[in-house]
Amino acid sequence: MERTLILDCKEKEKIGKEVTIDGFVQTRRDHGKIIFLDVSDRSGIIQIVVHKDKGDVLHPQDVVRITGTINVRPANMVNPALATGNIELYCDANGKVEVLSKAQELPFDMGSKDLNLQLPTLLDFRTLALRHPKIKAIFKVQSALLDGFRKAAKDLGCTEIVVPTIVAGATEGGAEVFKIDYFEHKAYLSQSPQLYKQMLVPIFERVFTIAKAYRAEPSVTTRHLTEVTQMDVEMGFTEFEKLLDYLEEVAVKMLKHATDECKEILADFGIEEIAFGQIPRLTLREAQELILKEFGRDNRKEKDLTPQDEIDLCKWAKGSHKSDFVTVTHFPTAAKPFYTKPDPKNPEYSLSYDLLFRGVEILSGSQRINDYNQLLESMKSRGMNPEAFELYLQTFKYGCPPEGGFSFGLERVTMHVLNLANIREASLFPRDMERVDIRLNS
């Protein structure tokens, strides 16, 4: 018999009919001569009632094929938490149970609603932990964020591009770069897709990419990974204020798409609805003045926002503007990468911006320097060798329009949409100083 997806079992024409489902045994509950199973596939979970003589061989995570009849559950047995909560699959004497793959004894109980284990254990058994519905749901949300980002970028007329991760020079400069042996030469893992997306502006005008980026940052915190996924947009023939409009548009569309697609998951995680009010815009100095006025901390000499500043600014935006977002602009030029354009009105500050969401920065970007000679001077002032960026500089030597862009961190956005405690929870296979799949010190 042809396979039926679990979610399709609730269709009216399936009631009272025999179907075959394939899936994984999630839980087993014994009641005398009857066994209740929760079985899942890619579409959902269904309760199965099977006689003990047929189901006694089954255990959690066994891969099974079960044939039985779809019945409506009694009113007092309906489970409103499940999309299939009003039906069950009854495997009687005429039904069939087939084990497609036998699971060994599990190292921990997968049957609880929340898999309350230490994060190192969840990562040591990553491929098993990811099967748990609550953990798998994180990456359903992440998938929706990716989809929402792509849709929003395409709405702006951007062409999707694929960029290299092996590069000839450090994108951002500094020491936080992984060097690799490249045959008889030295190369690096890319810190950002930045330079390549800029190179493609004269070709496509507007581009976007979803790319891996690597930072050799010696930090073991809840917010740092050595490998992250960036969602980047770069646009030509645009100016600073329009870039602010575009970044806010993409952020809102991406998050609205994800929340619309994943309502049930967000409710299960107890996540408050996102406030999509008018997004306030502040320069860094305006933000620091506001922090002093509203929260009594004087950080006006700082070159960046502190983590507590980001939290408080979002608290203010939520209260004053009904927005979970704040856009902060004009960070000091010296603190930004070489390609960031200084504000012509006050070159000490740059035409840069961060987007804060629920207390943390989820996006950064800027208008870029598009003048060849100005770009050379910016590189030299930072002690960089322009000869190491020959291919990149061709873009500007032979004409590049005014342009700029922005970048989201996928894992960071996922983390803060779901209010996760650690960014590693938002990475399928996280890399940090202590782990590349397995613990490096084990």
Secondary structure by P-SEA (a helix, b strand, c coil): cccccccccccccccccccccccccccccccccbbbbbcccccbbbbbbbcccccccccccccbbbbbbbbbccccccccccccccbbbbbcccbbbbbcccccccccccccccccccaaaaaaaaaaaaacaaaaaaaaaaaaaaaaaaaaaaaabbbbbbbbccccccccccccbbbbbcccbbbbccccaaaaaaaaccccccccccbbbbbcccccccccccbbbbbbbbbccccaaaaaaaaaaaaaaaaaaaaaacaaaaaaacccccccccbbbbcaaaaaaaaaacccccccccccccaaaaaaaaaaaaacccccbbbbcccccccccccccccccccccccbbbbbcccccccccccccccaaaaaaaaaaacccccccccccccccccccccccccccaaaaaaaaacccccccccccccccccccccccc
